[in-house]
Amino acid sequence: MKNHLFHHVLRLPAGDVSNYRSGELMSHFSNDIHGVDGVIGSNLISLIRLPIIYIVVFVYLANINLTLCLISLIVAPIVAISGVVFGLLLRKNGRLIHSLIGNINSLLSETFHGFQVIRSFTLEKLHYQKYVNQNKELLELELENAKLRSWYNTGGQIIGSITFMVNLSIGALFVSNGALTVGALLTFLNLVNHLFYPITGFAGLWAGFQRS
């Protein structure tokens, strides 16, 4: 991909390339290309693996108890909507991060190329403060990115725990009424996470695709 991008840039009209600062172009090579790993590799395999797991587990759990299985599915729309929302927020934040990294690289490039001029006119303090301010802004954006991901992961765990407790309570009621055996309930509870995590996994993949 780096070879292809470099080859593409070399063939662009000189006027188009001159519209970009060198730091922006460097950012595409040093940062942006590494960011596309969210749409290649293991994530592509997950697009095949997760639906298979979901279908197999759903059929198996439906055979154990259809009512409990349908109760577990209630959370699916909540998780899906959350994944879409957080994915869009991560994409917006990611664009700001990539843009700012390009600005930082441009500042560094301009500083090193004009080093003699900066020293001659004693502009060191000005360039240093500009670099500090941009890094501070980058830190805030990265922290926001981490907060979004942690909120999403925490929310998924909370929803999963609530689903487990609801299934346990209703399942215990079914056992007491003789509609379900203890062994069947234990099997259901052990497998219900495998019905839940493909949904959260898909939402996580969507968020990863948005970042990429």
N, C-alpha and C positions, 0 to 999 in steps of 0.2 A: 504493500500500500504506500509506503514511503517512496519507493522507486517510482510508482505510478504518479504520485502527487508531484514529485520533483520534475518528472518528465513533462507533466501537464503545465507546470508553472513556466518551465523553460520555453514552451511553445506559445505561451500567451502573448498578445500584443504588448509591446513595451509600455504603451500608455496605460493599459489596465494594471500592470504590475506596479507602475509608479504611483498608483492611487493608494497602495498599501505601504504602511511603514514596515521596515525590516523586522521589527519586533513582532508585528502581527503575523507575518509569514513564518517566522521562527516558532511562534506559538502553535501554528498548525502542525508543524513537524514534531515539536518536542512534547506537546500536551494533547492536542485534539485527536491525533491518530490513536494514542493510547486509550482515549476515552471511548472508542467504539467497541471495546471488548465486551460491552453489554449486549451486543447483537450478534456475536459470533461465539463459536466454541461450545461450552457446556450449556449455555442458554438455549441454543438451537436444539440440543438433545432434550432439554427439559420440555420444550414445546411438544415433543412426541411422548415423552415419558409420563408427564403429569396427567394428561387426559386418560391414558391407559390405566394408570393407578386409580384414578377417580372412578372410572366406569366399572372396573373389576370390584373395587371395594363397595361401591354403591349397590351393585347386584347382590353381592354376598350379604351385606347388612340388611338389604330389603328382604332377603329370604329369612333372616333371623327375626326381624320385627319391622314391618313397613312403617308403622306409626313413629317409632323412635328415629328411623331413618329420615322421614320427612321433616321431623322437628329439627334435626341437624342441618337440613337444607335451608331452613329459614334464614340462617346467618349469611348464606351465600351472596345475596344482593348487597348486604351491608358491606361485606369485605370487598366485593367488586367495585362498588361506588367509591369506597375509601381509597382503593388502589388507584382508580382513575384520578381522583382529586389530588392525592399526594404525588402521583406521577407528573401531573401538570405543574404543580408547585415546584417539584424538583427540576423540571425542564426549564422553567422560568429562572430559577436560582442558578442553574447550571450555565445558562447563557450569560448571566451577569459575571459569573466566575471566569468563564473562558475569555470574555471580553476584557476583564480587568487584568488577567494574566498576560494578554496581548499588550496592554498598555504598559505593564511593568517591564516586559521584555523590550518594548520600544524605548522606554526610559533608560534601561541599562545599555542598550545598543547605542543610543545617542550620547550617553555619558562617556562611554569608552571611546567612541569615535571622535568626540570633541573634547577629549581629556585635556589637551594643551590649552584650548580656549577657556575651559572651565577654570583651570588653575590660574591662567593669566588674569581673568576678571574676578577672581575669588568668588566663584559661584558654588563652591563646595557645599555650603550650608543650605542653599536653596535646593540643590539636587538631592541632598540627603533628606531634607524634610519632606520633599515630594515623594521620595521612595518610602519613607516611614509611613506617610499617610496612606499610600496605596496598599502597602502591606497590612496596615491596620484594617482597611476596608475589606481586603481579601480574607483576613482572619474572621471578620464578622460574617461574611457570606459563607465561609466554610463551616462556621459554628451553626448557622441557620440550616445549612444542608444536613449536618449531623442531627440537629434537633428534629427536622422533618422525618428523617429515617428512623430515629429512635421512637418518636411518637407513633409512627406507623407500626413498627415492630411490637411496641408495647400494647397498642390497641389490638393487634392480632392475637397476642397472647391472652389478653383479658377476655376477648370474645371466645377464644378457644376454651378457656377455663370455665366461663359461664355455660357454654354449650355442654361441656363435660358434666357439670354439676346438675344441669337440667335433665340430661339423659340419665344420670345416676338416680335422681329423685323419682322420675317417672318410671324408670326401669325397676326400681325397688318396689314401686306400687304394683307394677305388672307381676313381679315375682310373688308378692303377697297375695295377689288374686289368682295365682296359678296360671296366668297367661304366658309366663316366661320362666324358664329355669334359671337358676343362679349361674350355671355354666355358660348359658347363652348370653346372659347379661354381661358377664365378665369378658366374653369374647367380643361383644359389641363395643364395650368401653375401651378395650385394647385397640380396636381397629378404627374407632370413630375419628381419631386424629388423622388417619390416612385418608379419610373422606374430607377432612377439613384442610390439611396442609396443601393439597394441590390447588385449592382455590386461592389461598394466601400466596402460594408459589406463583400462580399466574399473575396475581396483582403485583407481586414483587418483580416479576419479569417485565411487566408493563412499566413500572417505575424505572427499572434499569434501561429499558428501551428509550424512555423519555430523556434520561440523563445522556445517553449516547447520542 
